[in-house]
């Protein structure tokens, strides 16, 4: 089976409500879909989300990256799979979301060529996942209302976006916790919004109120490894690294310095599936648990992430794949069930999602 053609399309979908973090505000999804066609007519689908403030990529730069890589892999035989992946990553530096979209399409194609669901090809068996849902940063009343609504829909874990101002964030966390009760788990995500000292002060304040979040995600800027370690050594709340970990190299530094408790794996950061699998294995070797996360992505990318989570279920114990639930509609055909907090993989060949 040889690669005959590579083309791209744009996936646009409105959000139910604006997605707001300390870094950005987004009103609709606009992702790049990669479509790879083999010489026997089999098609693989991939998807990547432009996130300029995190990966440095725009829709235009991703398209340009795909166009640049395309001549290097056209005509290649899928039997040379590892060599094709090596070419994707060696032909241009960085561009992790663009590379991820290509990798996802290649893995989809390979699994279809073997007549298997992708998770089975990767050695996974788990098919059911329970995800959290993001509560965007907003005024307290709006965040409480959205949190109560999410619980009514069946979510028992909420990922609360904070990072604007430590004083305001303490109020947000305290009032959301009081409104929901102890049966709902809170995950806190500051998106690099605080200093290390601010983080410790805030976490001490909420811990003193009896609020112990499942974790605090990326409280300080991505480069501040000392800050992450400083926080970890002084609070009860586990520290999860997100923007600080793009690669195996990044993770190894943090793990060797014992600077974090958990790692957030995202395909858009790891430049695709292969390094995501390797990252989960590295974390396991340090006895560190991972979360499978996502950018603001559509069903193709989220499906790929769920397949990876299945393959590495021993390491990936937390799921943050809510992006499809944030969409009010999308033009994707799927054999995978996306039912609010529940994701169920199918036995359909490949990813189980199709761009129509």
C-alpha positions as CSV (number, residue, x, y, z in Angstrom):
1,X,0.0,0.0,0.0
2,X,1.6,3.3,-1.1
3,X,0.7,6.9,-0.4
4,X,-0.9,8.3,-3.5
5,X,-2.1,11.7,-2.4
6,X,-2.3,14.1,0.6
7,X,-4.8,16.9,0.9
8,X,-6.1,19.1,3.6
9,X,-9.5,20.5,4.5
10,X,-10.7,22.9,7.2
11,X,-13.0,21.6,10.0
12,X,-15.1,24.4,11.4
13,X,-17.6,24.0,14.3
14,X,-19.3,26.4,16.7
15,X,-18.8,26.1,20.4
16,X,-21.7,25.9,22.8
17,X,-20.1,28.7,24.9
18,X,-16.8,30.6,24.5
19,X,-13.7,28.7,25.6
20,X,-11.8,31.0,28.0
21,X,-8.5,30.5,29.7
22,X,-5.8,32.8,31.1
23,X,-4.2,32.6,27.7
24,X,-7.0,33.0,25.2
25,X,-10.7,33.2,24.3
26,X,-12.1,31.0,21.4
27,X,-15.6,31.2,20.0
28,X,-15.4,28.4,17.4
29,X,-13.2,25.5,16.5
30,X,-11.2,25.8,13.3
31,X,-8.9,22.9,12.7
32,X,-6.8,21.4,9.9
33,X,-7.9,18.0,8.6
34,X,-5.3,15.9,6.8
35,X,-6.6,13.3,4.3
36,X,-4.1,10.7,3.1
37,X,-5.1,8.4,0.2
38,X,-3.4,5.1,-0.6
39,X,-3.1,3.6,-4.0
40,X,-5.8,1.0,-3.2
41,X,-8.3,3.8,-2.3
42,X,-8.0,3.4,1.5
43,X,-8.1,6.8,3.2
44,X,-6.6,7.9,6.5
45,X,-7.8,11.0,8.4
46,X,-5.9,13.2,10.8
47,X,-6.6,16.5,12.5
48,X,-4.6,19.2,14.3
49,X,-5.6,22.3,16.2
50,X,-3.8,25.7,15.7
51,X,-2.9,27.0,19.1
52,X,-0.5,29.9,18.6
53,X,-0.1,30.7,22.4
54,X,0.9,27.1,23.2
55,X,2.4,25.4,20.1
56,X,3.2,28.6,18.1
57,X,1.2,27.4,15.1
58,X,-1.5,29.0,13.1
59,X,-3.8,27.4,10.5
60,X,-1.6,28.9,7.8
61,X,1.6,27.7,9.2
62,X,0.2,24.2,9.7
63,X,-1.0,24.1,6.1
64,X,2.5,25.3,4.9
65,X,4.1,22.6,7.0
66,X,2.0,19.8,5.5
67,X,2.7,21.2,2.0
68,X,6.5,21.2,2.8
69,X,6.5,17.6,4.1
70,X,4.2,16.2,1.4
71,X,6.8,15.6,-1.4
72,X,9.0,13.7,1.0
73,X,6.4,11.0,1.8
74,X,4.4,10.7,-1.4
75,X,4.9,7.4,-3.1
76,X,6.2,5.8,0.1
77,X,5.1,2.3,0.9
78,X,3.2,1.9,4.2
79,X,5.3,-1.1,5.0
80,X,8.1,1.4,5.7
81,X,5.9,3.0,8.4
82,X,8.7,3.9,10.9
83,X,10.8,5.4,8.1
84,X,7.8,7.5,7.0
85,X,7.3,8.8,10.5
86,X,11.1,9.5,10.8
87,X,10.8,11.5,7.6
88,X,7.9,13.5,8.9
89,X,9.8,14.5,12.0
90,X,13.2,15.0,10.4
91,X,12.2,17.1,7.5
92,X,11.3,20.2,9.6
93,X,11.7,21.2,13.2
94,X,8.9,22.0,15.7
95,X,5.4,22.3,14.1
96,X,4.0,19.7,16.5
97,X,0.3,20.1,15.7
98,X,0.9,19.9,12.0
99,X,3.0,16.8,12.4
100,X,0.4,15.3,14.7
101,X,-2.3,15.7,12.1
102,X,-0.1,13.8,9.6
103,X,0.8,11.1,12.1
104,X,-2.8,10.5,13.1
105,X,-3.8,10.1,9.4
106,X,-0.8,7.7,8.9
107,X,-1.8,5.6,11.9
108,X,-5.4,5.5,10.7
109,X,-4.3,4.3,7.4
110,X,-2.0,1.6,8.8
111,X,-4.7,0.3,11.2
112,X,-7.1,0.1,8.2
113,X,-4.6,-1.8,6.2
114,X,-4.4,-4.4,9.0
115,X,-8.2,-4.5,9.3
116,X,-8.0,-3.5,13.0
117,X,-9.3,-0.7,15.2
118,X,-6.3,1.5,16.0
119,X,-6.4,0.8,19.7
120,X,-6.1,-2.9,19.0
121,X,-3.2,-2.4,16.7
122,X,-1.5,-0.5,19.4
123,X,-2.1,-3.3,21.9
124,X,-5.0,-1.7,23.8
125,X,-8.1,-3.3,25.2
126,X,-9.9,-0.6,27.1
127,X,-12.9,0.9,25.2
128,X,-14.8,2.9,27.8
129,X,-13.6,6.3,29.1
130,X,-15.0,8.8,31.4
131,X,-13.8,12.4,30.7
132,X,-14.0,15.6,32.7
133,X,-15.4,18.8,31.3
134,X,-13.8,22.2,31.2
135,X,-15.4,25.1,33.0
136,X,-14.0,28.2,31.3
137,X,-12.7,31.2,33.2
138,X,-15.5,33.7,33.8
139,X,-17.3,35.6,36.5
140,X,-18.1,33.4,39.6
141,X,-21.8,33.2,39.0
142,X,-21.4,32.1,35.4
143,X,-18.8,29.5,36.4
144,X,-21.0,28.1,39.2
145,X,-24.0,27.9,36.8
146,X,-21.9,26.1,34.2
147,X,-20.5,23.7,36.9
148,X,-24.0,22.8,38.2
149,X,-25.2,22.3,34.6
150,X,-22.2,20.0,33.9
151,X,-23.0,17.9,36.9
152,X,-26.6,17.6,35.8
153,X,-25.4,16.2,32.5
154,X,-23.5,13.4,34.3
155,X,-20.0,14.8,34.8
156,X,-18.4,14.0,38.2
157,X,-15.1,15.7,37.4
158,X,-14.7,19.3,36.4
159,X,-11.6,21.0,35.1
160,X,-11.8,24.6,36.3
161,X,-9.9,27.3,34.4
162,X,-8.2,29.8,36.6
163,X,-4.9,31.8,36.5
164,X,-6.2,35.4,36.1
165,X,-5.6,36.7,39.7
166,X,-4.9,34.6,42.8
167,X,-7.3,36.4,45.0
168,X,-10.2,36.0,42.5
169,X,-9.2,32.4,41.8
170,X,-9.5,31.6,45.5
171,X,-13.0,32.9,45.4
172,X,-13.8,31.0,42.2
173,X,-12.6,27.7,43.6
174,X,-14.1,28.1,47.1
175,X,-17.6,29.0,45.8
176,X,-17.7,26.4,43.0
177,X,-16.7,23.7,45.6
178,X,-19.4,24.9,48.0
179,X,-22.0,24.8,45.3
180,X,-21.2,21.3,44.1
181,X,-20.4,19.3,47.2
182,X,-17.6,16.8,47.9
183,X,-18.9,14.1,45.4
184,X,-17.6,16.2,42.5
185,X,-13.8,16.2,41.8
186,X,-12.2,19.4,40.9
187,X,-9.1,19.7,38.6
188,X,-7.5,23.2,38.5
189,X,-5.8,24.6,35.5
190,X,-4.0,27.9,35.7
191,X,-2.5,27.8,32.2
192,X,0.8,29.4,33.4
193,X,-1.0,32.2,35.1
194,X,0.8,32.5,38.4
195,X,4.3,32.7,40.0
196,X,5.5,29.9,42.1
197,X,5.0,31.9,45.3
198,X,1.5,32.9,44.3
199,X,0.7,29.3,43.5
200,X,1.8,28.1,47.0
201,X,-0.1,30.9,48.7
202,X,-3.3,30.1,46.8
203,X,-3.1,26.4,47.2
204,X,-2.4,26.8,51.0
205,X,-5.5,29.0,51.2
206,X,-7.8,26.5,49.6
207,X,-6.3,23.5,51.3
208,X,-6.9,25.3,54.6
209,X,-10.6,25.3,53.7
210,X,-10.5,21.6,53.2
211,X,-10.4,21.7,49.4
212,X,-7.9,19.3,47.9
213,X,-8.1,19.4,44.1
214,X,-7.1,16.3,42.1
215,X,-4.3,18.4,40.8
216,X,-3.1,21.9,39.9
217,X,-2.2,22.0,36.2
218,X,0.7,24.1,34.9
219,X,0.5,26.9,37.5
220,X,3.7,28.6,36.4
221,X,5.3,29.5,33.0
222,X,6.4,26.4,30.9
223,X,10.1,27.1,31.3
224,X,9.9,27.5,35.1
225,X,11.0,24.0,36.2
226,X,12.3,25.3,39.5
227,X,8.9,26.9,40.1
228,X,7.1,23.6,39.6
229,X,9.5,21.8,42.0
230,X,9.1,24.7,44.5
231,X,5.3,24.2,44.5
232,X,5.4,20.4,44.6
233,X,7.6,20.5,47.7
234,X,5.3,22.8,49.6
235,X,1.6,21.9,48.9
236,X,-0.6,18.8,49.3
237,X,-2.2,19.3,45.9
238,X,-0.5,17.2,43.2
239,X,1.3,19.2,40.4
240,X,0.6,18.3,36.8
241,X,2.8,19.5,34.0
242,X,1.2,20.5,30.7
243,X,2.9,23.2,28.6
244,X,6.2,22.2,30.2
245,X,6.2,18.8,28.5
246,X,6.3,18.6,24.7
247,X,8.9,15.9,24.3
248,X,10.6,13.0,26.0
249,X,13.5,15.3,26.7
250,X,11.3,17.8,28.5
251,X,9.6,15.0,30.6
252,X,12.9,13.4,31.5
253,X,14.2,16.6,33.0
254,X,11.1,17.1,35.1
255,X,11.0,13.5,36.2
256,X,14.7,13.3,37.1
257,X,14.4,16.5,39.2
258,X,11.2,15.2,40.8
259,X,9.5,18.5,40.0
260,X,6.0,17.2,39.2
261,X,3.5,14.5,40.2
262,X,1.7,14.0,36.9
263,X,2.1,14.6,33.1
264,X,-0.5,15.8,30.7
265,X,0.0,14.1,27.3
266,X,-1.4,15.8,24.3
267,X,-0.9,14.7,20.7
268,X,-0.6,18.3,19.6
269,X,2.5,18.7,21.9
270,X,4.1,15.3,21.2
271,X,3.8,15.8,17.5
272,X,1.6,12.7,17.2
273,X,1.0,9.2,18.4
274,X,4.4,7.6,18.4
275,X,6.0,10.0,20.9
276,X,2.8,10.0,23.0
277,X,3.2,6.3,23.5
278,X,6.8,6.7,24.3
279,X,6.1,9.4,26.8
280,X,3.5,7.2,28.6
281,X,6.2,4.5,28.8
282,X,8.8,6.9,30.2
283,X,6.3,8.1,32.9
284,X,5.6,4.5,33.8
285,X,9.3,3.9,34.3
286,X,9.3,6.7,36.9
287,X,6.1,5.4,38.4
288,X,4.3,8.7,37.4
289,X,0.7,8.7,36.2
290,X,-0.5,10.6,33.1
291,X,-3.5,12.4,31.9
292,X,-4.6,12.2,28.3
293,X,-5.5,15.8,27.3
294,X,-6.4,17.7,24.3
295,X,-6.4,21.1,22.7
296,X,-9.6,22.5,21.3
297,X,-10.0,19.7,18.8
298,X,-12.7,17.8,16.9
299,X,-13.7,14.2,16.9
300,X,-10.7,13.0,14.7
301,X,-8.1,14.2,17.1
302,X,-10.1,13.2,20.2
303,X,-10.6,9.7,18.8
304,X,-6.8,9.3,18.2
305,X,-6.2,10.4,21.8
306,X,-8.7,7.9,23.1
307,X,-7.0,5.1,21.1
308,X,-3.6,6.1,22.7
309,X,-5.2,6.1,26.2
310,X,-6.5,2.6,25.5
311,X,-3.0,1.4,24.5
312,X,-1.4,2.9,27.6
313,X,-4.2,2.5,30.1
314,X,-1.8,1.5,32.9
315,X,0.0,4.9,32.7
316,X,-2.8,7.1,31.5
317,X,-5.3,7.0,34.4
318,X,-6.9,10.4,33.9
319,X,-8.9,11.6,30.9
320,X,-9.4,15.2,29.7
321,X,-10.9,14.6,26.3
322,X,-14.0,16.9,26.5
323,X,-13.5,19.0,23.3
324,X,-16.2,17.2,21.3
325,X,-18.7,17.9,24.1
326,X,-17.9,21.6,23.8
327,X,-19.0,21.7,20.2
328,X,-22.6,22.5,19.3
329,X,-22.2,20.6,16.0
330,X,-19.6,19.1,13.7
331,X,-19.4,17.6,10.2
332,X,-17.8,14.3,11.3
333,X,-19.1,10.8,10.8
334,X,-18.1,8.6,13.8
335,X,-18.5,5.0,14.9
336,X,-17.1,6.2,18.3
337,X,-19.7,7.2,20.9
338,X,-19.2,10.7,22.2
339,X,-21.9,11.0,24.9
340,X,-21.1,14.0,27.1
341,X,-18.8,12.5,29.8
342,X,-18.5,9.1,28.1
343,X,-16.3,8.0,25.2
344,X,-16.7,4.5,23.8
345,X,-14.4,3.2,21.1
346,X,-15.7,0.9,18.4
347,X,-14.4,-2.1,16.5
348,X,-14.4,-0.1,13.3
349,X,-11.2,-0.2,11.4
350,X,-8.7,2.6,12.1
351,X,-9.8,5.6,14.1
352,X,-13.5,5.1,13.6
353,X,-14.0,8.7,12.5
354,X,-14.5,10.1,8.9
355,X,-14.5,13.6,7.5
356,X,-17.7,14.1,5.4
